[in-house]
Amino acid sequence: SKQSLPGGDVQQIWRTEEQATDDQFGYWREVVCDAFVHLNPQRCDAMGTNKPFFGEVEATRYGAVGVAQVRAQAQHVVRGTREIGRSSRSCYYLNLQVRGVGLTRQSGRDSVLAPGDFAIVDASRPYELRFGGDFHQLSLEIPTALANETLKDAESLLPGLFVSGAGGFGAVLSRYVFSLVEELNACSVEE
């Protein structure tokens, strides 16, 4: 479903549970391409394609920045050269693990994300995401131009960058991202 929020922001919500069981994962494949960039998600559970698959994305756009909550079951997601050729959107995704465990792989960097940790991927380069079980991630889409204006050498520093939320600066930054999303959501509702 799609709804306009005050201030011109748009929120979209996709849920696989609204689809027939046999269609749920196929629908999920379309959802992640609509919500993000072209991706190739694959089931990695032993349940088979005719078993229920739960996946949900709530995505909101605030001007040039996108915020998405992703809740789903085990899967392996690939963005390879073929997928990049199908959608060449220039952006970074800051993926903050909220629940479950995720693996992020890009530019020779492998990161295991526990709740509170985050990794950044560059959508213009190949990457992989792996989730061995149910998970919840918060994903911020940041335009490449904005990242390059804000951070010197963003194109060499950010792809595959892992930040632990266990303590120190990473914990502060992780809480900041959570707070930012909560404030954005509150502003959209209050306006």
C-alpha positions as CSV (number, residue, x, y, z in Angstrom):
1,S,0.0,0.0,0.0
2,K,1.1,3.6,-0.6
3,Q,0.1,6.7,1.2
4,S,1.2,10.3,1.1
5,L,2.3,11.8,4.4
6,P,2.2,15.5,5.4
7,G,5.0,17.5,3.8
8,G,5.0,15.5,0.6
9,D,6.7,12.4,2.0
10,V,5.5,9.1,0.7
11,Q,5.3,5.8,2.7
12,Q,4.9,2.4,1.1
13,I,4.3,-0.9,2.9
14,W,4.7,-4.3,1.3
15,R,3.7,-7.6,3.1
16,T,4.1,-11.1,1.8
17,E,1.3,-12.4,4.1
18,E,-1.2,-10.7,1.8
19,Q,-0.2,-13.0,-1.1
20,A,-1.0,-16.7,-1.7
21,T,1.6,-19.0,-0.1
22,D,3.0,-20.1,-3.5
23,D,3.4,-16.5,-4.6
24,Q,5.0,-15.1,-1.4
25,F,8.7,-15.4,-2.2
26,G,8.2,-14.3,-5.8
27,Y,6.3,-11.3,-4.5
28,W,9.2,-10.7,-2.1
29,R,11.7,-10.6,-4.9
30,E,9.7,-7.9,-6.6
31,V,9.3,-6.0,-3.3
32,V,13.0,-5.6,-2.6
33,C,13.6,-4.4,-6.1
34,D,10.8,-1.8,-5.8
35,A,11.9,-0.7,-2.3
36,F,15.6,-0.6,-2.9
37,V,17.6,-1.3,-6.1
38,H,17.6,-4.5,-8.3
39,L,18.6,-7.3,-6.0
40,N,18.5,-11.1,-6.4
41,P,17.2,-12.6,-3.1
42,Q,17.2,-16.4,-2.7
43,R,15.6,-18.5,0.1
44,C,18.2,-20.3,2.2
45,D,15.8,-22.2,4.4
46,A,14.9,-25.8,4.0
47,M,11.2,-25.1,3.7
48,G,11.0,-25.0,-0.1
49,T,9.2,-22.5,-2.4
50,N,5.7,-23.8,-1.7
51,K,6.0,-23.0,2.1
52,P,5.0,-19.7,3.6
53,F,7.5,-16.9,3.5
54,F,7.2,-13.8,5.7
55,G,8.7,-10.5,4.6
56,E,7.7,-7.0,5.2
57,V,9.1,-3.6,4.1
58,E,7.9,-0.2,5.4
59,A,9.7,2.5,3.3
60,T,9.4,6.2,3.7
61,R,11.1,8.9,1.6
62,Y,12.1,12.2,3.2
63,G,13.3,14.2,0.2
64,A,16.4,12.6,-1.2
65,V,16.8,10.2,1.8
66,G,15.0,6.9,2.1
67,V,14.3,5.0,5.4
68,A,13.1,1.4,5.4
69,Q,12.3,-1.1,8.0
70,V,12.8,-4.7,6.8
71,R,11.5,-7.7,8.6
72,A,11.9,-11.1,7.0
73,Q,13.0,-14.7,7.1
74,A,16.3,-16.3,6.2
75,Q,17.6,-15.4,2.8
76,H,20.7,-14.6,0.7
77,V,20.6,-11.4,-1.2
78,V,23.0,-10.6,-4.1
79,R,23.6,-7.4,-6.0
80,G,25.9,-8.4,-8.8
81,T,26.9,-6.8,-12.1
82,R,23.7,-7.9,-13.8
83,E,21.5,-6.3,-11.1
84,I,23.6,-3.1,-11.2
85,G,23.0,-3.0,-14.9
86,R,19.3,-3.1,-14.4
87,S,19.2,-0.2,-11.9
88,S,22.1,2.1,-11.6
89,R,20.8,4.2,-8.7
90,S,23.8,6.0,-7.1
91,C,23.4,5.6,-3.3
92,Y,24.7,4.1,-0.2
93,Y,22.7,2.0,2.2
94,L,23.4,2.2,5.9
95,N,21.9,-1.1,7.2
96,L,21.5,-1.2,11.0
97,Q,20.7,-4.6,12.5
98,V,17.8,-4.4,14.9
99,R,17.1,-8.1,15.5
100,G,18.7,-11.3,14.3
101,V,22.1,-11.6,12.7
102,G,23.2,-10.6,9.2
103,L,26.3,-10.9,7.1
104,T,27.4,-8.1,4.8
105,R,30.0,-8.6,2.1
106,Q,31.4,-5.8,-0.1
107,S,34.8,-4.8,-1.5
108,G,36.6,-7.6,0.3
109,R,35.1,-6.7,3.7
110,D,33.0,-9.3,5.5
111,S,31.0,-8.1,8.5
112,V,28.7,-10.1,10.9
113,L,26.0,-7.7,12.2
114,A,24.5,-8.3,15.6
115,P,21.7,-6.0,16.9
116,G,23.1,-2.4,17.1
117,D,25.8,-3.0,14.5
118,F,25.6,-1.5,11.1
119,A,27.4,-1.8,7.7
120,I,27.3,0.5,4.7
121,V,27.1,-0.8,1.1
122,D,27.6,1.1,-2.1
123,A,24.7,0.3,-4.5
124,S,27.0,1.0,-7.5
125,R,29.2,-2.0,-6.6
126,P,28.4,-5.7,-6.1
127,Y,27.5,-6.8,-2.6
128,E,25.9,-9.7,-0.7
129,L,23.7,-9.8,2.4
130,R,23.0,-13.1,4.3
131,F,20.5,-13.8,7.0
132,G,20.4,-17.2,8.5
133,G,17.1,-16.7,10.3
134,D,14.4,-14.1,11.0
135,F,15.7,-10.6,11.1
136,H,14.9,-6.9,11.3
137,Q,17.0,-4.2,9.7
138,L,16.7,-0.5,9.5
139,S,18.1,0.8,6.1
140,L,18.9,4.4,5.3
141,E,19.3,5.2,1.7
142,I,21.8,8.1,1.3
143,P,22.4,9.6,-2.1
144,T,26.0,9.3,-3.3
145,A,26.3,13.0,-4.0
146,L,25.2,13.8,-0.4
147,A,27.7,11.3,1.1
148,N,30.5,12.7,-1.1
149,E,29.7,16.3,0.0
150,T,29.7,15.3,3.6
151,L,32.6,12.9,3.8
152,K,36.0,13.3,2.1
153,D,37.0,10.0,0.3
154,A,33.5,8.5,0.9
155,E,33.9,6.3,-2.2
156,S,36.9,4.5,-0.7
157,L,35.9,4.6,3.0
158,L,32.2,3.6,2.9
159,P,31.7,0.5,0.8
160,G,31.6,-2.5,3.1
161,L,32.3,-0.3,6.2
162,F,31.3,-2.1,9.5
163,V,30.6,-0.2,12.7
164,S,30.1,-2.1,16.0
165,G,27.2,-0.8,18.1
166,A,28.6,-2.6,21.2
167,G,30.3,0.5,22.6
168,G,32.1,3.7,22.1
169,F,31.4,5.8,19.0
170,G,29.6,3.0,17.3
171,A,27.0,2.7,20.1
172,V,26.5,6.5,20.0
173,L,26.1,6.5,16.2
174,S,23.7,3.5,16.4
175,R,21.5,5.2,18.9
176,Y,21.6,8.4,16.8
177,V,20.3,6.5,13.7
178,F,17.5,5.0,15.8
179,S,16.6,8.5,17.2
180,L,16.8,10.1,13.8
181,V,14.3,7.6,12.3
182,E,11.9,8.0,15.3
183,E,12.1,11.8,14.9
184,L,11.5,11.7,11.2
185,N,8.5,9.5,11.7
186,A,7.1,11.8,14.5
187,C,7.5,14.8,12.3
188,S,5.6,13.2,9.4
189,V,2.7,12.3,11.7
190,E,2.6,15.6,13.5
191,E,2.7,17.9,10.5
